[in-house]
Amino acid sequence: MLNEESLPTEREWLLMEVIWDSEAGITSGEILERVNSIDEMSPRTERVLLHHLCRKELVGYTVDEHDSRLYHYFAKCTREECLEIKRKSFVDTYYRGDESMALASFIHGVVLTDDQIKELTELLESSKGKKRASRKKKR
């Protein structure tokens, strides 16, 4: 089960981004090639990080049917699932769980375009509707 302790570290996140962006299973060589275009990483470091991701059950693999030395890695969780847990952990750690204070701190001091303001307003209105629906279910 995905939880805060099983989330990828910053270095593991680089590999996860590549795996999430791949259409199907991706080999360690392909992962390393794509990661190295962003951040230099040795093959040994990559193998260790892939091992950790498999142990955390964030990544799985299949063995190539033509070459048993070749593994094809795939994500066992979505980017959105990981981001949701990271967001909650961040808000709990730095804002004592106060999501509105966290949101306000991100918006404060940022110059937003009219389109961004419109998008945020729509998100807030949508959130208001979700809260009403949640209250009705509890009754």
Residue, then its C-alpha position, 0 to 999 in steps of 0.5 A: m500500500l502506498n504511504e508516506e514511507s514508500l514514496p520515492t526519494e528525490r533521486e528515485w523520483l527522476l527514475m519514476e518520471v521516466i517510467w511514468d512517461s514510458e508507454a510500456g515497460i522500459t529497460s534500465g538502459e533506456i531509463l539511464e539514457r533518459v535520466n542522464s539527459i537531465d541529471e548525470m547518474s552512474p549505472r550502479t546508482e540507477r540499479v540501486l535506485l531501481h532495486h529500492l523502487c521495486r522493494k517499495e513496490l512502486v515499480g515492477y518488472t518483467v523479464d524479456e522473453h528473448d533475453s533473460r538478462l533484460y528487464h522491462y520496468f513499469a510503474k505500479c502506482t500513478r504519478e497522481e497517487c504519489l503527488e497526493i501523498k506528497r502534498k498531504s505530507f507537505v501540508d501536514t509538515y509545514y502548515r500543521g495540516d491547514e490546507s487553506m494556509a498552504l494554498a494562500s502561502f503559494i498564491h501570496g506574492v505571485v503575479l497571476t494572469d487573468d487566465q490563471i485567476k479564472e482557472l483558480t476561481e473555477l477550482l475553488e468553485s468546484s471545491k465548494g461543490k464537493k464540500r456540499a456533496s460531502r456534507k449531504k452524504k454524511r447526513 
